[in-house]
Each structure stands twice: as C-alpha cells, then as structure tokens.
C-alpha cells in the first residue's frame, strides 16, 4: 500500500527526487557528525575506530 510520502515522491521530477535524496543524506550526515562531536567533547569517542595501521601502537 502506498503512503502519502510515496505518492509525493512519485509526483516529483527525477531532478527533484535526486535533490530530496541528497538533502536527506546531508541531514543524516550532519546528525552523525554532531553525534561524533558530542562524543568527543564528552570523552566517549571510540578509541578503536579508524584504520588499525594508522593508530599509534603505544596508545591503547
């Protein structure tokens, strides 16, 4: 069953659909980056993130 959002997406041109998808991706990216910044400020950032070879072996 189609929802009102599905109907609205179908009414948009392909260019408008692409712009809407890009806007949603940017919004999600901003949300994730803000979450990461908050975690870093609070000292809760993951120490095991990133490429293992790039990490300092003396820091654990």
C-alpha angles and dihedrals in degrees: 000000000000118000125212089259090056091050091049092050092052091052091058122089117245090258092052091047090053091049090049091050091048091049091051091049092049091049092050091046092051090049091051093047092050089051090051092049091050090050092051092050090050092047092242097116115132112259092198096059123110133037112329093222091055094056121095107253091214092057115079 
